[in-house]
Each structure stands twice: as structure tokens, then as C-alpha cells.
Amino acid sequence: MFDGLKELIFGKLELSDFIHEPIMAGAGIGMLGALFLAMGALTYFKKWKWLWKNWITTLDPKKIGVMYILVSVIMLLRGLADALLLRAQQATNTSELLNSDHFQQIFSAHGSIMIFFVAMGIIFGVFNLIIPSQIGARDVAFPFLNSVSFWLFAAGMILINAPLIVGEFSTAGWLAYPPLSELQYSPGVGVDYWIWSLQIAGIGSLLSGINFFVTILKLRAPGMTLMKMPIFVWSALGSTSLIMFAFPILTATLGMLALDRMLGMHFFTSDMGGNPMLYINLIWAWGHPEVYILVLPAFGIFSEIVATFSGKRLFGYKSMVIALIAITILSFTVWLHHFFTMGAGADVNTFFGIMTMIIAIPTGVKVFNWIFTMYRGRVRFTTPMLWFMGFIVTFTIGGLTGVLMSVPAADFQFHNSLFLVAHFHTMIVGGVLFGAFAGFAYWFPKFTGFTLNERLGKLAFWNWIIGFLVAFIPLYILGFMGATRRLDHYDPSLGWQGLFIVAGVGVAIICVGVGFQVLQIAYSIWKRKENRVGEDPWNGRTLEWATATPPKEYNFAVIPTVTERDEFWERKKKGHQVTPIYTDIWLPKNSGLGAIIGLFALIFGIGVIWHIIWMIILGVLGVIILLIIRLTSDDTEYKVSAEEIAEQELSRSVL
Amino acid sequence: MNEIEEKAVQEKKTLGFWIYLMTDCILFASLFATFAVLRTATAGGPSGADLFDLDFVLAETMILLASSFTTGLAILGVARGFKKQTIFWLGVTFALGATFLALEITEFNHLVAEGNGWDRSAFLSAFFTLVATHGLHITVGLLWLAIMIIRLVRYNFKKTDLNRLALFGLFWHFLDVVWIFVFSIVYLIGGM
């Protein structure tokens, strides 16, 4: 009787689930402590109302973008701490630091967090901040949906960090291959945490993808034909189309794995007709495009930066667009190269090997275009430009090792080795993350009115790139020597330890780089008066630089009419000045429903992970009722009158 | 907002909804592909040929197709401004959809009662998941329909409701198309 009641209220949850080993407990308590500190500060400074009115309920894509970036930065630090532990374990090769179970949880968490809550978060953050103003629009197509997407992302973020406090995380790697991830071999809640945190965040990503796709197609300023769009917008169009095609597959696949675990189905089990290879095909049919979802926007960021800081038009705009489209399409034809060794046969492997080599061609076209953009340009070696040049180096190394692995026969040697681990880190760190850092330094003054300190930025860059090479070149060598990935210990007689120690030193150097970045932000905010700049600090080329700094909620008082590709650049050259005629602007009213929907999604997630029936019902009902409330309310916009706009525009600081 | 702006908003929503439908299409495509792979994985249990009652499923299919037709009649009613006709045909659509759902649940109950539930084999897991995902969409559609009927009764032809009705039409027809694939691939081919 008592047991039955306990199960009804708490599901599978036991008090012992709160007990953790020291490192995890420390991290969990640290996170909770930081949260309580933040809440205490909000209470002390009486800022709760401000938080609710200005941030939580906001439908302004610029603010949502800032929140995405903030979450991603915190998650980047979490993922970096995981990486440090992994490197420390492999460098010391003892059993005293981490036991194998904890080691497996850490590498699973590191991968999942870095992809879903760092890289994806940054991409959506930049989309939110930049795309509307770059296409000359005031908002995204569906502002409320945008807020829902963000709060689903936040709910997923909380779920993936919760195992630090209650329960355990998955030990099945960042893609949770079955049958290991099935109930038979992973009976705990770890895989469920993984499934539902990704599922909830993934649905947010899918909605965001649809939102930005429609935004780009429908909200462009008059005159901006597709071939006049800034190249970053093109890259976002490619990325969002990939999201629309790939994320439903993820939703279905995670759903099926969850059904296996919860209802005893047999999709991917090793008995009763289940087919684990089916999962591996499905997850990579999403997973490979996912890589391009992340890297295409980074390509776009770099294209903007190299053109701006070379003072030249982007070289080969048309070939750039064609290359983007080619990559978008080809990225769906290569997924099998992730498992050449798993018995598809020579013919199938050959097809996917060749497709993989072909995808290197459009990517190569882009690299040459970037280099030719710099050629004979008036290059300014600012921090964003340094990140760009570092990217060219790392990305070329990574690309070449990728082509090496695309040869199926050779892949039998590389598969599952540290060579592979080094390859994809070169692409994602050297591509996506460097792109994010470059974009951060580039667009930071647009939203704050002051630049980041260049000296500290450059120090951060040099530590990062050197640390990065020191950390990952040894992994290439170790991979050749036969070291497989995910080893928590190895036989000392193999002679690997030296290289693992070098790799550990590399990560330490990266940490110094991160330290400089934190310092850079703090110092720049402290000395912001000295770094104050106007609306167009870099002599920019695209429309986002035509807005006020920081941009007004409506971005443009008068929607610009576009005639040229680098519209803002051409306007500056022509000395374009017309007397603006202001009209009333309608903007979406704030709404707290998005955040509350995220909260109910979180309740649902906890319920479904711990088998707490009432929380599942509450979560689902909550989401449905809130959606009905929102969809049946018609009064969702407010007017900013022409006079108010005229007043605001007059106060724009001209430096 | 003036009329041009309102039209632009509506175009935006329609495009967004179409794209949502296409992503849903991919979700179903994944489930269909899974079903195709696992169709013969019966693990010594019954196959589709042993289980499916095609006459019963044909009846389900006809009911759903009819509901698509009545949705069309309701939307024609909107175009002419006939409120009663619209509400009547929406009501008929609701009744048909609910009947379809009831039949589907009956079929599921029947299978489970005979010991052929979703945990019997990979084939049955794929079958239940694919068909129930469609059923879940129908349930959402019915909820949507109920709210629209209530709003039409209360507010007459309000512009936003009419736009939503058009989107509902898209949704319902889409589910019909998916069901035709379910009927052909799951029941006709899978039942062979």
C-alpha cells in the first residue's frame, strides 16, 4: 500500500538517486550554488520583475538571441570541464580519478552537450540576432513560436544537467547506439535523460528551423532578391532547410528508442526481430546533416567577416551560393560513411565513399573563395580575422583527414579510433566554434556599443589555436597507433602515455585561452567608455550595420529598399540620404506563455524519465491548454506610433 | 494593420504551416521506412496476413475519406458565408473522425487482447507505432475541430478563425493522404 503510493507520487525516484560520487556531487552542488546565488542577487537587487518583463516574456528576437548565447556559453564551460576530466584521466591512466562508469557518463555528456546545447544554441543565437536585421526585417515570421523554441531548448538544457544532482547520465555515447542503450543493457535512467533532453530541445530546434526558413523567404526587404541576400542569410537558408529535413528523423528515432525502453517494444533490441542497424542508419541520416546544420552558418559568418575586413566584395558570390546549395543537398547522401565497417558491403560502401569525396569539392571552392577575397584586399588583422585565418588552417587539416577516412578500405583502420575523434574536433572546434568566436567579436559592438579588447582577444586566439593543435595532433598519431576512442585506461606498455600527456597539456593551454576570453569580456565591459564606437565600427557591408546601436526593437524605422548585394556599403559610397517618412509599427506584445510551455515540457520530461505518471499528464495537459489559450487570443500586437519612432530615431547617437 | 499587411501575415502563416506539414511528412516517412524494414521481423509470431481484417480497414478508410469530403463542404460553406452549413459539415467531419478513431482503438484492443500487442515482435512494434502516430494526429485534429466549432458558434465568421479553418483543411487532407499510404503499405502490402 505504502509502496504503491510512493510509486504513484515519485515513480522510480529513490532517495539514493541523490547520492553521487565526489566529482559529480561537487559539480552538481556548484551548479545549484551558482543558481541560488543568482536568485539571491535577483531578490536582493529587486530585479525579478525586470527579469520577467524584459527577458523571460520577451518576443524580441534580439533578446532571445542573447539568451541563447548566454545558455551556450555556460554549457560551453560545462562541456570544457568534462573535456578536462577526460584528458586528465587519459593522461594519468589511473583508476583513482574516474571509474569507468563515470568516465563513460562524462564522454556521453561532453558530446551531447557540446553539439545540442553549445553549437546549436550558438547557431540559433546568431540567427536570432542577425538574420532579421540583415534581411531588412523587423522581426522573425513567428515571434511567439520563437520564444517557445528557446524555452524548449532551455528545458532540454536543464534536463541534461539534472543527472549531476539526481540520477545518472547515459553511458552509451553521444548517439546512444543500441542494443547498449536498450533497457536490457542500460537499465538506469541515464539513457532516458539523454533521450528526453534531446527530444525536447530537438523539437525546439525544428520549430526554429521552420521559423527562420519562412522568415528568410517571406520577410526580406523589398528589392532583396535571393541573389542579393547576404551570404550569411544564404548559409542560414541552407542550414534551416537541413533542419527541416533532418530533425523529424531524429524525433522519430528518439521516439522509437523511448518506446523500446518504456513500453517494451522491439525496434532496436537484439531479440524479437529488433534491428539495431536500423537505428544506426536512422540516427546518422539525421546526424550527418546535423554537422552541416552547424557548419554552414559558420561558413556564412566567416564570409561576412573576410569581406568586411578585406574591404572587398566577397570573391565569387555566385559560386559560394552554388557551393552552399550543393553541400546542403549532398549532405544527405553520405551518412553511411559513419559505419563503413558495419557490413553494408563493398558496393554500398563505394557509393558513399565517392559521395563523401565529392562533398569536399564545394567545400574546397569556398576555401579558395575566402582566400581570394583577401587577395589584394586591404586586410585589417583584427581578432575576428585571426579566428578566420586560424579556421582556414584547422579546417583544411580537418577536411583532408576527412577525405582520408572517406576511403572505405582505409576507414577499416580509422573507424572508432582517436584519429576520427581528432578529425571531427578539428571540424567542429576549428569550424563551428572558431566561427562563433569570430562572429562574437564581430557583432558584439553592434549590440553593446563598444568593442571587445583587441589585445586580450588576440592572446585568447593564440592560446586557443596553439592549445588546439597541441591537444589534437597527438590524437591523430595515437589513432594511427591503434588507440580506440572512449578508453578510460590502456596498457602502459603500449607507450601511449607520452602523447596523451601532450594532449592534456594542449587542453590546459586551451583553458588559458578561455580564461583570456572571460577576462576579455569582463575587462571590455569595465573599460567600455574607452572602447565606445558608433553604429558601424568595422565599415560594414550589410544592412545590420544600418540599424541603431544597440538596435531598436523595431530594427528599421523605415524598411529599406534594396538595390545592391552589399546594400549598406553601396549606400555609404553613394552618400544615400533620403528624408525618412515614419509610419506606425506593429510589434508583438510580450508573452510569458512561451516560458510556461517550456516549464510544462520540463515537468513532462522529468515525469517520463522517472516514470511519474501524474507529471506526464500534467505536462501534456499544460502544454495543450496553453497552446489553446495562445492560439485563440487575437490581441497579440501593440502599436508604436510614428511620433514615438521619430523621437527615438532623432536620439540615435551619431559618433 | 491594413489589408495588405494582413494578407502578408496570412501568407506567412500558410507557408509556415505547409512547411510544418512537410516536416511531419518526413516523420511519417521515417516510420514507414522502419515498418518496411521490420515488416518480416515477426519473431515467430503472427504476420500481417494472419492479423489484418481488410474489410474492417476498408471501412475505416472510407470513413476517413468521407470526412475529408465533408471538410471540403464546410470550407465551401465559408466561401459562401453560410454559417449553418459550415457548422453542420464540421460537425459531420468531427463525427466521422471520431468514428474512425473509435474503430482504430477497437482494432488495437482486439490485437492486444489476443496477445499480439506491440511487445510481441518488431513487426508489431512498427505497426502499432506507425498507425498510432497517425491516430494521434487525428486526435489533435479532432481537438482543433472542436475548438473551431465552438468559436464559430460564438463569434460567427471571425477573420482569424476563417484563416485557421483553411489551415485545418490542409491538415485534415494531409492526414487523409498519409492514411492512404498506411492503407496501401501497411495493410495491403503488409497483409499479403
Contacts between the chains, C-beta under 8 A, distances in Angstrom:
chain1	res1	chain2	res2	distance
A	141	B	12	5.1
A	141	B	16	6.2
A	142	B	12	7.8
A	142	B	13	7.9
A	142	B	16	6.2
A	206	B	23	6.3
A	210	B	16	6.0
A	210	B	19	5.1
A	210	B	20	5.9
A	210	B	23	6.8
A	211	B	16	7.4
A	213	B	19	6.3
A	214	B	12	6.0
A	214	B	15	5.4
A	214	B	16	4.6
A	214	B	19	6.6
A	217	B	15	6.8
A	218	B	8	7.5
A	218	B	11	6.7
A	218	B	12	4.9
A	218	B	15	6.2
A	219	B	12	7.6
A	244	B	19	6.3
A	244	B	22	6.9
A	244	B	23	5.3
A	244	B	26	7.8
A	245	B	23	7.9
A	245	B	26	6.2
A	247	B	23	7.3
A	248	B	23	4.8
A	248	B	24	7.0
A	248	B	26	4.0
A	248	B	27	4.0
A	248	B	30	6.7
A	249	B	26	6.4
A	249	B	27	7.7
A	249	B	30	5.0
A	251	B	27	6.0
A	252	B	27	5.2
A	252	B	30	3.8
A	252	B	31	5.7
A	252	B	34	7.7
A	253	B	30	6.9
A	255	B	129	7.7
A	256	B	34	6.8
A	256	B	125	7.9
A	256	B	129	6.6
A	259	B	118	7.7
A	259	B	125	7.1
A	259	B	129	6.2
A	260	B	125	7.6
A	263	B	118	6.2
A	263	B	119	6.8
A	264	B	118	7.6
A	264	B	119	4.0
A	265	B	118	5.2
A	265	B	119	6.2
A	265	B	122	8.0
A	265	B	125	3.7
A	265	B	128	7.7
A	265	B	129	7.1
A	266	B	41	8.0
A	266	B	43	7.3
A	266	B	119	6.9
A	266	B	121	6.2
A	266	B	122	4.4
A	266	B	125	5.0
A	267	B	34	6.7
A	267	B	38	7.2
A	267	B	122	6.3
A	267	B	125	5.4
A	267	B	126	6.9
A	267	B	129	7.8
A	269	B	122	7.8
A	271	B	43	7.5
A	272	B	43	4.4
A	272	B	119	7.9
A	272	B	120	7.6
A	272	B	121	5.4
A	272	B	122	6.1
A	273	B	38	6.6
A	273	B	41	3.1
A	273	B	42	6.3
A	273	B	43	4.0
A	273	B	121	4.9
A	273	B	122	3.4
A	273	B	123	6.3
A	274	B	41	7.4
A	274	B	122	4.9
A	274	B	125	7.9
A	275	B	37	6.2
A	275	B	38	6.4
A	275	B	41	6.6
A	275	B	122	6.6
A	278	B	34	6.4
A	278	B	37	5.4
A	278	B	38	7.3
A	282	B	30	6.4
A	282	B	33	7.8
A	282	B	34	7.5
A	586	B	1	5.9
A	586	B	5	7.7
A	624	B	143	7.5
A	628	B	147	6.3
A	631	B	164	7.7
A	632	B	147	6.8
A	632	B	151	6.8
A	634	B	158	7.7
A	634	B	160	5.5
A	637	B	1	7.8
